[in-house]
Amino acid sequence: MTKIIVTGAMGKMGVEIVRTILADKNLTLVGVLGNKTGIGEDIGTVTIGKEIGIKVRNDFEKLLNETKPDLVLDVTNSDPSYQIIIKTLESGINCITGTTGFSYEQLDKIKKITEEKNLTTLIIPNFSIGAVLMMMFSEKAGKYFDNVEIIEMHHEKKKDSPSGTAIKTAEMISKNNNKFNFNLPESFETVENVRGGHINNINIHSIRMPGFVATQEVLFGGTGQVFVIKHQTINRTAYMDGVILAIKKSLELNGYIYGLENILE
């Protein structure tokens, strides 16, 4: 049985992950970390409607020492997440995170400690297998088009822009072509930044508003045609197959791995 701590357990994603772990007979939830809400509350009451004897905690170091997990699964936001990951790895424990918004310097530090400690760290910007396939198909399409833009749409409470999925998509597309959008005529913006941000000269547009969970469109333009690859998340259960896959692969793999596509068979 794999013993797991979930951090960020009181968020919408965290609640769904806890519910999924509790339903898997091969996994054992040994602790949960919250932030401000629900501290001291039984996580079973929140997730499955009955007490299971595991209270929501707010002292991560103490929780680690008391429960001695095999794995920490983190879905907090980027500020506490980075500290949680570093503490986890320094304690000799494997880690999976679905958090985005890390700097390249932070990712380098996580990779360095993972390798020094001979551990496993999975950085998964998106647990949805459909979203990962969208990125993989976009990477392949990048061979055949010279113009591409990304539009990503998330709920209003998502703090980082662009999303980790959009960044990862742009990086993957750029593997096959690094000359996107250079054939466009010169233009100017009458409203600053109306053409979005840029990663490797790929325009990315971020939308934040109520009603969305997560949606991304990748638009490729060519002579007389537009090719659109779109993925839409209806609710957070879409991520759970990827969560379970990541947990099980973390037991088989070793080292620093960025992106669910690298563990899909």
Secondary structure, DSSP 8 states (H G I E B T S, - for coil): -EEEEEESTTSHHHHHHHHHHHH-TTEEEEEEE-SSTTTTSBHHHHHTSS--S-BEES-HHHHHHHH--SEEEE-S-HHHHHHHHHHHHHTT-EEEE------HHHHHHHHHHHHHTT-EEEE-S---HHHHHHHHHHHHHTTT-SEEEEEEEE-TT--SSS-HHHHHHHHHHTTT-S-TTTTS-----SSTTTT-EEETTEEEEEEE-TT-SEEEEEEEEETTEEEEEEEEE-SGGGGHHHHHHHHHHHTT--EEEESGGGT--
